[in-house]
C-alpha cells in the first residue's frame, strides 16, 4: 500500500527551459538536449554545485571558466536562474488532491539558486511533508544512495512509495530498489497513476 508520493520538481511540477537556458549561456542555438546533457555530465562544476560542494559564487566562477563564458557573474546567475520558469497550472491542485490521501515529498536534483527561486516565488513546497534536495544531501539521482536515504527518512519500505520523475534513468534506478515509479511530464499524469481522477 502506498504511503508516500514523491515528486521530482523541474519538468514535473514546474516548467523548465534547461536547453534554451544553456543555449543562451553558450550563445549556441544549435545545442540539442543530448548535447546539453553531455555537457552537464562532463563539466564537474554542475555536479559539485548540485551536491553542495560549491557555493553559488564558486559555481559561477568555475562554470564560466569551464564553458568559456564572458558574461559578468550577475548576468550569468540571472540567465542560469531562468532555467526554472513557473509551476504547471495544475501543480497546486494536484498536490492538494494527493495530500488528502498520502504524505507528500520532493526528491530533486537542484542547487541553491534554483531552490531559493522556487521557495521564494512559488508555493509547491508548502504542502510537502519532506524535501529531499541533492544540494543538501550531497548526492544526486539516479544514485541508489539518495533513494535509500529517502526511504530511511520516510521509514517506509520501497513498495510503500510512489515516485514520479521526468527522467527515465531516475525512474529506472528507483524501480531497481523496488520503489513504485512512473515517468511523467506534467502533474496531472500523477493523478492518473494513482487513480485519483
GIVENMO-V564529 format. One record per residue. N is the residue number from 0. SS is DSSP state (a for helix, b for strand, c for the rest). OMEGA is omega in whole degrees, 0 to 359 (* if undefined). Layout:
# GIVENMO-V564529
N,SS,OMEGA
N,SS,OMEGA
This chain:
# GIVENMO-V564529
0,c,180
1,c,176
2,c,184
3,b,174
4,b,186
5,b,180
6,b,158
7,c,183
8,c,185
9,b,181
10,c,180
11,c,177
12,c,181
13,b,171
14,b,178
15,b,181
16,c,184
17,a,184
18,a,182
19,a,180
20,a,180
21,a,175
22,a,180
23,a,181
24,a,184
25,a,180
26,c,183
27,c,182
28,c,181
29,c,181
30,c,178
31,c,178
32,a,180
33,a,176
34,a,183
35,a,178
36,a,179
37,a,179
38,a,181
39,a,180
40,a,186
41,a,184
42,c,187
43,a,184
44,a,179
45,a,178
46,a,181
47,a,180
48,a,183
49,a,173
50,c,173
51,c,180
52,c,178
53,c,169
54,c,186
55,a,181
56,a,179
57,a,181
58,a,182
59,a,180
60,a,182
61,a,180
62,a,179
63,a,178
64,a,185
65,a,185
66,a,179
67,c,181
68,c,186
69,c,181
70,c,173
71,c,187
72,a,183
73,a,179
74,a,177
75,a,182
76,a,180
77,a,180
78,a,179
79,a,181
80,a,178
81,c,176
82,c,177
83,b,187
84,b,183
85,b,178
86,b,168
87,c,184
88,c,185
89,c,189
90,a,184
91,a,180
92,a,180
93,a,180
94,a,180
95,a,177
96,a,181
97,a,181
98,a,179
99,c,186
100,c,187
101,c,166
102,b,182
103,b,176
104,b,173
105,b,171
106,b,191
107,b,165
108,c,185
109,c,185
110,c,183
111,a,181
112,a,183
113,a,179
114,a,181
115,a,178
116,a,181
117,a,183
118,a,184
119,a,187
120,a,186
121,c,185
122,c,187
123,c,178
124,c,190
125,c,181
126,c,187
127,c,178
128,c,182
129,b,172
130,b,176
131,b,189
132,b,188
133,a,184
134,a,175
135,a,184
136,a,179
137,c,181
138,c,184
139,c,167
140,c,9
141,c,180
142,c,177
143,a,183
144,a,183
145,a,178
146,a,180
147,a,176
148,a,178
149,a,181
150,a,179
151,a,180
152,a,179
153,a,184
154,c,182
155,c,168
156,c,182
157,a,183
158,a,176
159,a,183
160,b,171
161,b,185
162,b,178
163,b,181
164,b,178
165,c,184
166,c,185
167,a,178
168,a,178
169,a,177
170,a,181
171,a,180
172,a,178
173,a,180
174,a,179
175,a,179
176,c,179
177,c,177
178,c,175
179,b,189
180,b,181
181,b,176
182,b,176
183,c,181
184,c,171
185,c,189
186,c,182
187,a,181
188,a,179
189,a,179
190,a,178
191,a,181
192,a,181
193,c,182
194,c,181
195,c,179
196,c,*
